[in-house]
Amino acid sequence: MNVDNQILFFLSALGVFNSVVLSFYFLFFKQNKAKSDLFLGLLLLSLSLRIGKSVFYNFNPQLSKTYLQIGLSACFLMVLYYIFMFDQYCKILITLLQSIP
């Protein structure tokens, strides 16, 4: 592994670590938890799992297929975020429709 690949791996792993730390903050350590904080934490966690899997697979192609499946399973966590956003959109739309005279 040359120096360019080492720098790229370090920065990629640092970004994944940052995302994991932020997701744990939103999930466990935030004082006033709103529903949006929970879903943001889940979204960051699922994205960090998928990106981390891709980073490690890019620099180690002999990685076990189990790790690849873990990254694909993180897609199920993203569904929660989309359901939440659809729910928020419907609430805003209903509020706007009720305010029309």
C-alpha positions, -999 to 999 in steps of 0.1 A, spaced: 0 0 0 15 33 -11 13 66 8 -17 79 -13 -37 48 -4 -28 51 32 -39 87 34 -72 79 15 -78 50 39 -71 72 70 -94 100 59 -122 76 49 -119 57 82 -119 91 101 -151 101 84 -168 68 93 -156 71 129 -170 107 130 -204 95 117 -205 67 143 -197 92 172 -224 116 160 -250 88 157 -242 76 192 -246 112 204 -280 116 188 -292 81 200 -279 80 235 -264 112 249 -286 141 237 -306 155 266 -338 167 248 -345 138 225 -370 145 197 -382 119 173 -361 136 146 -329 131 166 -336 94 169 -341 90 132 -311 112 124 -290 90 147 -303 58 130 -296 73 95 -261 83 104 -254 48 119 -267 30 88 -248 52 65 -216 48 85 -221 10 84 -225 10 46 -196 35 40 -173 17 65 -180 -16 48 -172 -1 14 -139 15 27 -127 -18 42 -137 -38 11 -120 -13 -12 -86 -17 6 -90 -54 14 -108 -73 -14 -103 -107 4 -128 -95 31 -153 -121 41 -188 -120 26 -203 -117 60 -190 -81 62 -205 -73 29 -239 -86 40 -237 -65 72 -233 -34 49 -263 -44 28 -284 -50 59 -279 -14 69 -303 -5 41 -331 -17 63 -323 11 88 -326 37 61 -362 28 56 -370 41 91 -357 75 80 -378 76 49 -409 66 68 -403 94 93 -398 120 65 -430 108 48 -449 112 81 -436 147 86 -445 156 50 -480 144 55 -484 164 88 -472 196 71 -495 190 41 -525 184 64 -517 216 84 -514 236 52 -547 222 38 -565 230 70 -553 266 70 -568 273 36 -602 291 42 
